[in-house]
Amino acid sequence: MVFSDNNGTPDFANATSYAVACFVECFADWDRNRTINTMDLTAFLNDWNAAHPDADLNGDGVINTQDMTVFLGAYAAGDCICPEG
């Protein structure tokens, strides 16, 4: 690792590097193809209508409008968000 105290000479130090993994669920990318589009909306609606366990986005054990709200919030935002809780 290179540090500098701005004296024109690089200062070196031994350092350990740690990889940090961030596991953020991208609810809006329902088909996991790294693109959020109407195919994701259709796929989620199919799973939600069939009461598929994956459609329980808030983890309360019930597939209902609260899960739809979580999905639609992520879909409208167009990025990865996590539900509260």
C-alpha positions as CSV (number, residue, x, y, z in Angstrom):
1,M,0.0,0.0,0.0
2,V,1.3,3.4,-0.8
3,F,0.7,6.4,1.4
4,S,1.8,10.0,0.9
5,D,2.5,12.8,3.3
6,N,2.8,15.1,0.3
7,N,6.6,15.6,0.6
8,G,7.1,14.2,-2.9
9,T,8.4,10.8,-1.7
10,P,5.9,7.9,-1.7
11,D,5.7,6.3,1.7
12,F,5.1,2.5,1.8
13,A,3.4,0.4,4.5
14,N,2.5,-3.2,4.8
15,A,-1.2,-3.7,4.9
16,T,-3.6,-6.6,4.7
17,S,-6.4,-6.3,2.2
18,Y,-9.8,-7.8,2.9
19,A,-12.4,-8.4,0.3
20,V,-15.8,-7.3,1.5
21,A,-18.8,-8.9,-0.1
22,C,-22.1,-7.1,-0.3
23,F,-25.1,-9.2,-0.8
24,V,-27.9,-6.8,-1.8
25,E,-30.9,-8.4,-3.2
26,C,-32.0,-6.8,-6.5
27,F,-35.8,-7.4,-6.1
28,A,-36.6,-5.6,-9.4
29,D,-34.3,-7.9,-11.5
30,W,-36.6,-10.8,-10.9
31,D,-35.1,-12.9,-13.8
32,R,-31.5,-12.2,-12.6
33,N,-30.2,-11.1,-16.0
34,R,-28.8,-7.8,-14.6
35,T,-31.4,-5.7,-16.5
36,I,-34.6,-4.3,-15.0
37,N,-37.4,-4.4,-17.6
38,T,-41.0,-5.5,-18.2
39,M,-39.9,-9.1,-18.3
40,D,-39.0,-8.8,-14.6
41,L,-42.4,-7.3,-13.9
42,T,-44.2,-10.1,-15.7
43,A,-42.1,-12.8,-14.1
44,F,-42.8,-11.4,-10.6
45,L,-46.5,-11.0,-11.3
46,N,-46.6,-14.7,-12.4
47,D,-44.8,-15.8,-9.2
48,W,-46.9,-13.5,-7.0
49,N,-50.2,-14.7,-8.5
50,A,-49.1,-18.3,-8.1
51,A,-48.1,-17.6,-4.5
52,H,-44.6,-18.8,-5.1
53,P,-42.5,-18.6,-1.9
54,D,-39.9,-16.4,-3.6
55,A,-42.6,-13.7,-4.0
56,D,-42.7,-13.2,-0.2
57,L,-40.3,-10.3,-0.4
58,N,-40.9,-9.0,3.1
59,G,-40.4,-12.4,4.6
60,D,-43.6,-12.5,6.7
61,G,-44.7,-15.9,5.3
62,V,-47.6,-14.4,3.4
63,I,-47.7,-13.5,-0.3
64,N,-49.8,-10.3,-0.4
65,T,-50.0,-6.7,-1.5
66,Q,-47.1,-5.8,0.9
67,D,-44.8,-8.0,-1.2
68,M,-46.2,-6.3,-4.4
69,T,-45.3,-2.9,-2.8
70,V,-41.7,-4.0,-2.1
71,F,-41.3,-5.2,-5.7
72,L,-42.9,-2.2,-7.3
73,G,-40.8,0.2,-5.2
74,A,-37.7,-1.5,-6.4
75,Y,-39.0,-1.6,-10.0
76,A,-39.8,2.1,-10.0
77,A,-36.4,3.0,-8.5
78,G,-34.7,0.9,-11.2
79,D,-32.0,-0.3,-8.9
80,C,-31.3,-2.6,-6.0
81,I,-33.0,-1.9,-2.7
82,C,-33.7,-3.9,0.4
83,P,-37.0,-4.0,2.2
84,E,-37.0,-2.8,5.8
85,G,-36.7,-5.4,8.5
